[in-house]
Amino acid sequence: MNASISSPVPVDEGTSPTSRDGIVYVVDDDEAVRDSMRWLLEANGFQVSTFASAEEFLANLPSPEPVACLLLDVRMPGMSGLELHEELVRRGSTLPLVFITGHGDVPMAVASMKKGAHDFLEKPFSDEQLRQLVSDCLARASVAMQGRLQDREAHERIDRLTGRERQVLELIVAGRLNKQIADDLGISIKTVEAHRANIMDKLGARTMADLMRIALRAGTQKAE
């Protein structure tokens, strides 16, 4: 691909450092384009890793995925950018992906956005457009990573509960009162209160709101 890239924009000191945390993957079969995009992005404080083909990128993509985004040429020999996107979707990838397109490829890029691509850049594009879009993508990836970490932590906390405590928790999430839970499970109200106290302690919840957030993030289902 032939992107028009001017001299690098100086690093904007007002931009949050978190917008540059993570890796920018560039996949393009044109070595000159890979080098120019690396130069531009690294000049603006981004960490960049380039690949000459979709196949090379897939072979080197770590698991689990890091905080990263992907800049991808639509047309490449072998596996195309569109085919790579479809493969990443099949794998459940959460990488924000931006297609680099020519005018004739815009309809394909728009269709890919409907399948989860974050955005597309139409050639020629400015260095400021690229820098801002990459910043947005990395910020989005960071938020997604934090969400995954919180999900995992919630699941780990739920795993500390006994089977009976999980039953009580599901009923709490369903909005049942202590007396109703006692009747549902055939236990005393004092036993329900003891289970609630243990659940709060094991989940590290200080309030009912904390308890509900953890339970819902872990996907605890409401009891029927």
Buried (B, 14 or more C-beta within 10 A) or exposed (E): BEBEBEEBBEEBEEBEEEBBBBBBBBBBBBEEBBEBBBBBBEBBBBBBBBBBBBBBBBEEBEEEBBBBBBBBBBBBEEBBBBEBBBEBBEEEBBBBBBBBBBEEBBEBBEEBBEEBBBBBBBBEBEBEEBBBBBBBBBBBBBEBBEEEEBEEBBBEBBEEBEEEBBBBBBBBBBEBEBEBBBEBBEBEBEBBBBBBEBBBEBBEBEEEEEBBBBBEBBEBEEBE
